[in-house]
Amino acid sequence: MRRARARLGAEDRVARAASATTLLLGVVGEAGTVMVFYSFGSELATAGLVRRLEDAEVRVLLPRLSPEGMEAAEAPALETSGYGPMEPTGPAVDPAEIDAVVVPGLAFDGEGRRLGYGGGHYDRFLPQLREDALRIGLGFDFQVVEEVPSEAWDEPVDIVVTDAGVIEAGRTRGAPPL
């Protein structure tokens, strides 16, 4: 998947990110607080998504690694992290305040399973959310595969958004999506 993402040309990458952003904005609906991963490398770019959410007066949080694990934080400024993406410098936010989380991955399937990067950060973070908080996987259309292998501790997403469409994976907890 990393190689496939890396093969995308600049114009194609920009067009696909714009399409996915538009679709994702429709999915988050009336969410007041959304946590979005800060894309890096060949991931689907999220900077445009963050700008559009902020323009819509949505409170945007970014993930940050701390000694206790991953946390959501306000992003008045960003600093370089030790593992790739930029991280917010603002205060940590209680996960109960989050209405939706946009999650990265190498691959997703129609059941909401995701293949992450091996650190388990989202698998430990997502259970801290409210039951009705929406979990959204975001990637390119070719990152959706027939089946992603999973273990008991792997946390699924409710919806997968790609540049080509929205896949409702079904909720396994709480209330219907936003």
C-alpha positions as CSV (number, residue, x, y, z in Angstrom):
1,M,0.0,0.0,0.0
2,R,2.8,2.4,0.7
3,R,4.3,1.8,-2.7
4,A,0.9,2.2,-4.4
5,R,0.3,5.5,-2.6
6,A,3.8,6.7,-3.5
7,R,3.1,6.0,-7.2
8,L,0.3,8.6,-7.3
9,G,1.2,11.8,-9.2
10,A,0.9,15.2,-7.6
11,E,-2.2,16.3,-9.6
12,D,-4.0,13.0,-9.0
13,R,-3.1,13.1,-5.3
14,V,-4.6,16.7,-4.9
15,A,-7.8,15.7,-6.8
16,R,-8.3,12.6,-4.8
17,A,-7.7,14.4,-1.5
18,A,-10.3,17.1,-2.5
19,S,-12.9,14.4,-3.4
20,A,-12.3,12.6,-0.1
21,T,-12.5,15.8,1.9
22,T,-15.9,16.7,0.3
23,L,-17.3,13.3,1.1
24,L,-15.9,13.3,4.6
25,L,-17.5,16.7,5.4
26,G,-20.8,15.1,4.5
27,V,-20.2,12.2,6.8
28,V,-19.3,14.3,9.9
29,G,-22.5,16.3,9.5
30,E,-23.1,18.4,12.6
31,A,-20.1,17.2,14.7
32,G,-18.8,20.0,16.9
33,T,-15.4,18.4,17.7
34,V,-13.5,16.3,15.2
35,M,-10.0,14.7,15.7
36,V,-8.1,14.4,12.4
37,F,-4.8,12.7,11.8
38,Y,-2.0,15.0,10.5
39,S,-1.1,13.3,7.2
40,F,2.5,12.8,6.2
41,G,4.4,10.9,3.6
42,S,2.2,9.4,1.0
43,E,-1.0,9.4,3.1
44,L,-4.1,11.1,1.7
45,A,-3.6,14.8,2.6
46,T,-5.7,16.1,5.5
47,A,-4.6,19.8,5.5
48,G,-7.5,20.8,3.3
49,L,-9.9,18.9,5.5
50,V,-8.6,20.6,8.6
51,R,-9.0,24.1,6.9
52,R,-12.6,23.3,5.8
53,L,-13.6,22.0,9.2
54,E,-12.2,25.1,10.8
55,D,-13.9,27.3,8.2
56,A,-17.2,25.6,9.3
57,E,-16.4,26.5,12.9
58,V,-15.8,22.9,13.9
59,R,-13.3,22.4,16.8
60,V,-10.4,20.4,15.3
61,L,-8.1,18.3,17.3
62,L,-4.9,16.4,16.3
63,P,-3.4,13.3,17.8
64,R,-0.2,13.5,19.9
65,L,1.9,10.8,21.5
66,S,2.6,11.2,25.2
67,P,4.3,8.8,27.7
68,E,0.7,7.6,28.6
69,G,-0.2,6.9,25.0
70,M,-2.0,8.9,22.3
71,E,-4.1,11.9,23.2
72,A,-6.1,14.5,21.4
73,A,-5.0,18.1,21.6
74,E,-5.8,21.5,20.4
75,A,-3.5,22.8,17.6
76,P,-2.6,26.4,18.1
77,A,0.9,25.4,16.9
78,L,2.6,22.3,15.7
79,E,6.0,20.8,16.4
80,T,8.0,17.9,14.8
81,S,7.3,14.5,16.3
82,G,9.7,11.7,16.6
83,Y,7.7,9.3,14.5
84,G,6.7,11.3,11.4
85,P,3.7,13.6,11.5
86,M,3.6,17.0,13.1
87,E,2.0,17.2,16.6
88,P,-0.1,19.8,18.3
89,T,1.3,21.8,21.2
90,G,-2.0,22.7,22.8
91,P,-3.6,21.2,25.9
92,A,-4.9,17.6,25.9
93,V,-8.6,17.2,25.5
94,D,-10.9,14.7,27.2
95,P,-11.8,12.0,24.6
96,A,-15.4,12.3,25.8
97,E,-15.6,15.7,24.1
98,I,-14.9,14.2,20.6
99,D,-17.8,13.6,18.3
100,A,-15.8,12.0,15.4
101,V,-12.3,10.7,14.8
102,V,-10.7,10.5,11.4
103,V,-8.3,7.5,11.5
104,P,-5.4,6.7,9.1
105,G,-4.5,3.3,7.8
106,L,-2.6,1.3,5.3
107,A,-5.7,-0.7,4.3
108,F,-9.4,-0.9,5.2
109,D,-12.2,-3.4,4.5
110,G,-15.9,-3.3,4.2
111,E,-16.4,-4.5,7.8
112,G,-14.4,-1.5,9.1
113,R,-11.3,-3.4,9.9
114,R,-8.1,-1.4,9.4
115,L,-4.4,-2.2,9.0
116,G,-2.5,0.5,10.8
117,Y,1.2,1.1,11.1
118,G,1.8,-1.3,13.9
119,G,2.0,0.9,17.0
120,G,-1.6,0.2,18.2
121,H,-2.1,3.9,19.2
122,Y,-5.6,4.2,17.7
123,D,-6.5,0.7,19.0
124,R,-5.8,2.0,22.5
125,F,-7.3,5.5,22.0
126,L,-10.6,4.7,20.3
127,P,-12.1,2.8,23.3
128,Q,-11.8,6.0,25.3
129,L,-14.4,7.7,23.1
130,R,-18.1,8.0,23.9
131,E,-20.1,5.1,22.4
132,D,-21.8,7.4,19.9
133,A,-18.6,9.0,18.7
134,L,-18.1,8.3,15.0
135,R,-14.9,6.5,13.9
136,I,-14.0,7.2,10.3
137,G,-11.2,5.6,8.3
138,L,-9.7,7.8,5.5
139,G,-7.7,6.7,2.6
140,F,-7.5,6.3,-1.2
141,D,-10.0,4.0,-2.9
142,F,-7.3,1.4,-3.7
143,Q,-6.6,1.0,0.1
144,V,-10.0,-0.8,0.5
145,V,-9.4,-4.5,0.2
146,E,-11.5,-7.6,0.4
147,E,-10.4,-8.4,4.0
148,V,-8.0,-7.0,6.6
149,P,-6.8,-9.5,9.1
150,S,-7.6,-8.5,12.7
151,E,-7.0,-9.5,16.3
152,A,-9.3,-9.2,19.3
153,W,-7.7,-5.9,20.3
154,D,-8.1,-4.2,16.9
155,E,-10.6,-1.4,16.9
156,P,-12.8,-1.1,13.8
157,V,-14.0,2.1,12.2
158,D,-17.7,2.8,11.5
159,I,-17.3,4.3,8.1
160,V,-14.5,4.3,5.5
161,V,-14.2,7.4,3.3
162,T,-12.1,7.3,0.2
163,D,-11.8,9.6,-2.9
164,A,-14.3,7.3,-4.6
165,G,-17.0,7.0,-2.0
166,V,-18.2,6.2,1.5
167,I,-18.5,2.6,2.9
168,E,-20.7,2.2,5.9
169,A,-19.1,-0.6,7.8
170,G,-21.9,-0.8,10.4
171,R,-21.7,0.2,14.0
172,T,-20.8,-2.2,16.7
173,R,-21.5,0.2,19.6
174,G,-24.0,2.8,20.7
175,A,-26.1,5.1,18.6
176,P,-26.3,5.5,14.8
177,P,-23.7,7.7,13.0
178,L,-24.0,11.5,13.2
